Amino acid sequence: MPTHHRTLQPDDAPALAALLSSNRDFLAPWEPVRDESYFTVAGQEQVVADHLAHQRAGGMYCAIILDDQAQPVGRINLSLFRGPFQSATMGYWLSEHVGGRGLATAAVGEVVEVAFSTLGLHRVEAGTIPENVRSQAVLTKNGFTRFGYAPAYLHIAGRYRDHVLFQKLAPGITPSD
C-alpha cells in the first residue's frame, strides 16, 4: 500500500508553487487571502524555509500529500503545542484534480499516526468552516469527533469565519469525568 505523505523538503517549492497557482480559485474559499508572492516559486521557497525552521525548533511537523504515484498533490501540517498540552492543530489542502480519491483521508490518517507514535502527542485537533463538508468527512473517516463550534475563529477568504472543531485522542486516552 503506498504512503500518501512524506516530510516537506526544500526542493518542494517549485511543485508547491505550481499546485497553488493552478488551484488558486479552488482553494480561495478555504484559505486566508494570500499575497501574490505566495503563489511564486520564491514565495514558496520562503514558506518552506520558514516551516522547516519551525519544524527544526520543534513547533511543527510539515509534510507533502502524495498521489498513488508519489507525486505532490497537497500539504499537511501539524502545529505542535508541548508542555502539559501535548497536542497539535492540523491543517491541510489538496489539489482539486485529485479530490474524491481518498488521498487526503489516507494522508490525515498517516500524519495522525505520526502525531501519536513518533511525536508522542495525546491529541490532534482540526477545524473547518461549516460549509467544508468534504474536509469534515475526511476527519470523520479518520475517527475525529466534533467537539465544538468556534465563532469568528480564523480569518479565511477575507473575513473571520466560524469553524467546526474536531479532535482525535491517542489510543488509550479517555476524557476525564
N, C-alpha and C positions, 0 to 999 in steps of 0.2 A: 504494500500500500504506500503510495507516495506521500511525502511530507508536504504540507501546504504552507509552511513558513520557514524562514531562515533568518538569522540575525542580519540586521542592516549593515551594509558595508559602504565605505566612502565612494566607491565606484558605482554605486546605485543611482547617483544623482541624475545622470542623463536619462535613464529609463523612467525614473520618477517624474522628471520634468515633462517627458513625452506623455506619460499617462495622465498627469494632472492637466496638461493643456488639452488633450483630447476628451477629457471627462469634465471639463470646467463647468459647463452648463448642468450636467447631470449631478455633480456634487454640490453646486451652489446652494440649494435649499437646506443642506445638512451641515454646512461648514461656515466658519467665520468668513467675513469679507476679507479677501487677500489682496495685498499689493501686487501690481503687475510683475514685479521681480520674482515673486514666489513661484511663478509658472515657468521660469527660465532655468537653464542648467546651473548658472551661477547662483540663483536663488536657492535651488535645491541643494547645491554643494554646501551652502551656508546652513540650511536647515539640518542636513545630515550631520555636518560637523558639530553643530550645537547639540543635537540629540545624542550623538556618540559621546561627546564630552560629558553630558548629563548622565549617560549610562555608565561611563568610567567612574564617575563620582558616586555611583550607587543610587541615583534617583530615577532611573528609567530602565526599561527593557524595550529595545527597539527592534522591530522585525519587518520583513517584507512578506506579503502574502503571495504565494506562488500558485500557478495553474498546474494541471496534471503533467505538463512538460517542463516544469520547474522554471517557468518564465514569470517575472514580476507582474502582478496584476493589482497590487494594492499595498497598504501599510497597516500595521497593527502595533500599538504601543501600550505599555503599562507605565503609568506614573506611580512610583513607589513611595510609600509612607511607612517608615520604620518605627522604632520605639515600641510602645505598647500597642500601637495601631496595627502594625504588620499587615498592611493591606495595599491594594493598588486600585487605581482607576484605569479602565481600559477604554481606548478609542481605536477605531479602525475605519477604513474606507476601502471600497472595492470598485474596480473599473466596471462601467456599465455593460460592456460587451461580454462579461463572464458571469453576470448575475444569474441567480437561479440554479447554479450548478453545484451548490454545496461547498464552494471553496471558502467562503467566509465562515461558515459553520465549522468546517474542519480546522481552519487556522485558529479560530477562537478556542476551540477545544484543546488544540495543541499548546497554545500560549497559556491557557488556564492551568494545564498540567505543569508547565514550566514554573508558573507562579507558585503552585503548591509544593512541588518537589524541589526543583533546583533553587528557587528563590526563598523557599520556606515561609511563604505568606499564609495567612489563615483566611483571607477574604479577597475577592475581586468584585469590584463594582463597575457598572456601566450605565450610562444614561442615554436616552433617545428623546427627540422631540415626539410628542404624541402621535403625529402622522407617520412616523417612520416605522410602519408595521413590519417591513422586511427585516430591519435590524432587530426589532423586538422578537421576531420569530427565530433569528439566529441565536439570540441569548436564551430563549426558552428551550430550544432544542439542545442547548448545552447545559441544561439544569439550573439556569439562573431563575430566581424568583423575584417578582415585583415586590419592592418593599417601601416605595414611597413616590411622592409626586412633589417636584420642586418648582414652584413658580419663579419665573424670570431667572432661571438657573445659569444659562450661558448666552453670550452674545453670538447669535447664529444668523447668517443671512441679513445682517444689518440691524438686528434688534434683539433684545433679550427675549429668549424663548423658554417656555416651561419645558420640563423634562420629566419623563417617567423613569424612575430609578430601579435598577435591577442589581441583585448581588448573588454570588455563589460562595458558599463557605467550603473550606477544605474538608476532605473526608475526615470524619471523627470529631469535627467541631459542631457543637449544638448550641443554639441560643440559650442563654440563661433565663431563669424564671423571673 
